[in-house]
Amino acid sequence: MQNHILEIDNLTVSFDGFKALNNLNFTMNTGELRVIIGPNGAGKTTFLDVITGKVQPTEGTVRFKGRNLRNISEHHISRLGIGRKFQTPRVYLNLSVRDNLDLAWVRRKNVFATLLTSPKKGDRRTVTGLLETVGLTAKADLKAALLSHGEKQRLEIGMLVAQSPELLLVDEPVAGLTDEETENVGNLLLSLAEHHSIIVIEHDMEFVRQIARQVTVLHQGSVLCEGSMNQVQNDPRVIEVYLGKAPSVSAEQLLILRIAAAMAWADGNFAPEQMQVILTRLSKQFASDPEQQAELKTELQNYLSQEIALEALIPELSSESDRLQVLKLSYEIIRSNTINEYENRVYQKLLSLLDLPEHQVKSIEAEIEAGFSSLSLDDYLQQ
């Protein structure tokens, strides 16, 4: 049986009749890194507010390590082991980076004790370790006001960790950051996840892909779906919520096309115009309406801008017929050009992952070879 650090049952929060959370159910295991996504107004901030005691539920329960948090004050919940980082960094700008961490580390929360007590030797060692963890050792004696936005985000995460929470709640930590700073924050959270339970609220999908192990999608105050990033981004309900309309193809069909497009991307010899022809052909596989085809082609182009891993995609295929279709489309694509050594290695990896009977592979390859022998490349791809 899993050890749940957080359990939320039938949670409803109503503000003057508006349900910010509506019969929400959620569980999280100890040591888990969970990312929460959802469109604006989905209830993400209220979700954190209830966990930390800022908002009391209208109905339902929130249990932390089995303890019901209803009617417990915010500061008591914090002392139970729940720490929260808000979207905007809350650091002491006129103090040094080291002093910010020193203040966060002081365990006695009496104001005068915090201000007058000098850090002990063991505390100084801990702060030194935190500086290394958040990557700010070289700027330890610099005023926090002089840090970049990304460095301030990492400093506040360090201040949160200094309080020794068992559950870290991190709200949009990469909003407004550069790509480099975003990657640094992602690496920090992945490192902290080795020893902490963490919930991250985020809108940046590239960042979510960097850190996500398990994703929960909120919509209209309830859990819409949960799963891996691949499962979530291929779920028709999620696509509809984010795009505002139903997808033109099923989740299984979109997955097939993405794998085939990834195979095309593996060949660095295709000219841009050839890639456009291939993506056009793929978009016509499952969509008959020209407008849907154009949208699907754009979706595939956007997907190719990401780092593609066949090992993550192919296990999501649900049937042998889907794997056969992936093989057919992928072999058509790589056969459209001279197969180089690198592309052959990618194709062999694809075959290994698909795990299809050899006679089926040979049959499909022979069928495609026959098609190429009777038509020109352009005619074949545009048919």
Secondary structure as GFF3:
##gff-version 3
##sequence-region A 1 383
A	DSSP	beta_strand	4	15	.	.	.	ID=ss1
A	DSSP	beta_strand	18	29	.	.	.	ID=ss2
A	DSSP	beta_strand	33	37	.	.	.	ID=ss3
A	DSSP	alpha_helix	44	52	.	.	.	ID=ss4
A	DSSP	beta_strand	59	64	.	.	.	ID=ss5
A	DSSP	beta_strand	67	68	.	.	.	ID=ss6
A	DSSP	alpha_helix	74	80	.	.	.	ID=ss7
A	DSSP	beta_strand	82	85	.	.	.	ID=ss8
A	DSSP	alpha_helix	97	105	.	.	.	ID=ss9
A	DSSP	alpha_helix	111	116	.	.	.	ID=ss10
A	DSSP	alpha_helix	121	133	.	.	.	ID=ss11
A	DSSP	three_ten_helix	137	139	.	.	.	ID=ss12
A	DSSP	three_ten_helix	144	146	.	.	.	ID=ss13
A	DSSP	alpha_helix	149	162	.	.	.	ID=ss14
A	DSSP	beta_strand	167	171	.	.	.	ID=ss15
A	DSSP	alpha_helix	179	192	.	.	.	ID=ss16
A	DSSP	beta_strand	197	201	.	.	.	ID=ss17
A	DSSP	alpha_helix	205	211	.	.	.	ID=ss18
A	DSSP	beta_strand	214	219	.	.	.	ID=ss19
A	DSSP	beta_strand	222	227	.	.	.	ID=ss20
A	DSSP	alpha_helix	229	233	.	.	.	ID=ss21
A	DSSP	alpha_helix	236	243	.	.	.	ID=ss22
A	DSSP	alpha_helix	251	265	.	.	.	ID=ss23
A	DSSP	alpha_helix	272	283	.	.	.	ID=ss24
A	DSSP	alpha_helix	290	304	.	.	.	ID=ss25
A	DSSP	alpha_helix	310	313	.	.	.	ID=ss26
A	DSSP	three_ten_helix	314	316	.	.	.	ID=ss27
A	DSSP	alpha_helix	320	335	.	.	.	ID=ss28
A	DSSP	alpha_helix	341	354	.	.	.	ID=ss29
A	DSSP	alpha_helix	358	374	.	.	.	ID=ss30
A	DSSP	alpha_helix	377	382	.	.	.	ID=ss31
###
